[in-house]
């Protein structure tokens, strides 16, 4: 099991992170962190590259800092985007 999944309770983001994720994914949800945690739990693939985790799930990629567990950004994968 991924170290990221073992530390879901530590996952957070900044105010700028919330704005960036909402803009990149065209999200209209009240709690971006909860939305991201739910997606991370359903991940198709979780890769650690350097200092970040990259979570591929349902047409999006969520980037999380491996040491602080801060969601840095999220973006759509391909034209379809997130489901």
LOLUM-798105 format. One record per residue: x, y, z of N, C-alpha, C in turn; residue in one letter. Coordinates in pm, whole numbers, padded with zeros to 5 digits, always signed. Example, Ala and Ser with C-alpha at 12.3 -4.5 7.8 and 13.67 -1.06 7.14 Angstrom:
! residues 2
+01319-00569+00780+01230-00450+00780+01320-00330+00780A;+01285-00225+00708+01367-00106+00714+01290+00003+00787S;
! end
This chain:
! residues 83
+00085-00119+00000+00000+00000+00000+00090+00125+00000X;+00047+00224-00070+00123+00348-00083+00131+00424+00049X;+00246+00485+00073+00265+00569+00192+00164+00684+00190X;+00128+00729+00074+00029+00837+00062-00106+00792+00118X;-00148+00672+00084-00275+00621+00135-00273+00601+00286X;-00156+00572+00340-00142+00555+00484-00149+00687+00560X;-00137+00797+00488-00137+00929+00552-00246+01022+00497X;-00358+00967+00460-00469+01048+00406-00511+01157+00504X;-00499+01130+00633-00540+01228+00734-00451+01352+00735X;-00331+01343+00677-00238+01456+00674-00253+01542+00549X;-00330+01495+00452-00342+01567+00326-00415+01699+00345X;-00357+01803+00287-00412+01939+00298-00373+02016+00172X;-00416+02141+00164-00369+02229+00058-00377+02372+00109X;-00330+02465+00028-00332+02607+00063-00453+02673-00005X;-00479+02797+00032-00588+02871-00034-00561+02883-00184X;-00435+02910-00220-00400+02918-00362-00416+02783-00429X;-00384+02677-00356-00401+02542-00409-00547+02513-00439X;-00636+02552-00349-00780+02533-00371-00823+02604-00499X;-00781+02729-00515-00819+02805-00635-00763+02740-00761X;-00637+02695-00756-00572+02634-00872-00643+02504-00911X;-00674+02421-00813-00739+02292-00840-00878+02314-00898X;-00955+02405-00837-01090+02434-00888-01084+02484-01031X;-00989+02573-01060-00977+02629-01195-00934+02520-01295X;-00831+02443-01259-00778+02343-01352-00878+02232-01384X;-00961+02197-01286-01055+02086-01305-01199+02130-01325X;-01220+02261-01329-01357+02315-01340-01447+02257-01231X;-01397+02257-01109-01472+02200-00997-01559+02305-00930X;-01673+02261-00885-01759+02346-00803-01802+02262-00682X;-01706+02240-00593-01732+02161-00473-01695+02246-00351X;-01765+02225-00240-01737+02306-00121-01603+02273-00054X;-01557+02148-00064-01435+02107+00004-01344+02031-00093X;-01247+02103-00147-01155+02046-00247-01070+01935-00187X;-01025+01953-00063-00939+01851-00001-01014+01719+00014X;-01138+01724+00060-01218+01602+00072-01239+01538-00064X;-01268+01619-00165-01286+01568-00301-01159+01496-00347X;-01043+01558-00325-00916+01498-00366-00889+01369-00289X;-00916+01368-00159-00895+01247-00078-00980+01132-00130X;-01104+01161-00165-01193+01057-00219-01137+01002-00350X;-01085+01091-00434-01025+01047-00561-00899+00964-00535X;-00816+01007-00440-00692+00936-00410-00722+00794-00363X;-00829+00777-00285-00866+00643-00237-00908+00551-00352X;-00951+00610-00466-00994+00532-00582-00887+00529-00691X;-00764+00566-00658-00658+00585-00757-00637+00464-00847X;-00618+00494-00975-00579+00391-01071-00431+00360-01054X;-00355+00466-01024-00210+00452-01010-00157+00563-00920X;-00064+00528-00832+00004+00626-00748+00153+00606-00765X;+00221+00709-00814+00364+00703-00837+00435+00809-00756X;+00550+00774-00701+00632+00874-00635+00750+00903-00726X;+00762+01030-00765+00873+01073-00848+00937+01190-00777X;+01060+01173-00733+01129+01281-00661+01056+01316-00534X;+01022+01444-00521+00960+01491-00396+00808+01487-00399X;+00748+01438-00506+00602+01440-00519+00540+01303-00546X;+00416+01291-00502+00331+01179-00540+00245+01225-00657X;+00224+01139-00755+00137+01167-00868+00027+01062-00868X;-00095+01108-00849-00210+01018-00839-00291+01028-00967X;-00300+00918-01039-00377+00914-01163-00510+00846-01131X;-00620+00920-01155-00751+00866-01121-00859+00932-01207X;-00941+00851-01268-01060+00897-01340-01035+01020-01429X;-00926+01017-01504-00900+01125-01598-00832+01247-01541X;-00784+01239-01417-00708+01352-01362-00580+01304-01297X;-00490+01398-01281-00366+01372-01209-00357+01472-01095X;-00346+01420-00974-00335+01502-00854-00191+01492-00807X;-00127+01607-00784+00012+01612-00741+00017+01651-00593X;+00083+01566-00514+00091+01587-00369+00237+01584-00327X;+00280+01683-00249+00416+01685-00197+00434+01568-00101X;+00540+01492-00119+00561+01369-00042+00598+01394+00104X;+00662+01505+00135+00702+01527+00274+00597+01602+00355X;+00528+01697+00293+00429+01776+00368+00285+01727+00347X;+00264+01639+00250+00131+01589+00213+00037+01703+00172X;+00094+01806+00110+00017+01919+00059-00016+01894-00087X;-00144+01908-00121-00185+01896-00262-00136+02021-00333X;-00049+02002-00429+00011+02114-00500-00081+02160-00612X;-00126+02064-00691-00212+02097-00804-00285+01971-00850X;-00374+01988-00942-00442+01878-01009-00476+01927-01148X;-00470+01838-01243-00507+01877-01378-00571+01761-01451X;-00639+01797-01559-00707+01698-01642-00605+01622-01723X;-00636+01497-01745-00551+01413-01830-00625+01392-01960X;-00574+01448-02066-00641+01435-02195-00759+01529-02209X;-00835+01511-02316-00947+01601-02345-01068+01575-02259X;-01088+01451-02220-01205+01414-02141-01204+01481-02004X;-01089+01479-01939-01080+01539-01807-01136+01450-01698X;-01149+01506-01582-01195+01431-01463-01342+01397-01472X;-01374+01283-01412-01513+01238-01407-01574+01277-01275X;
! end
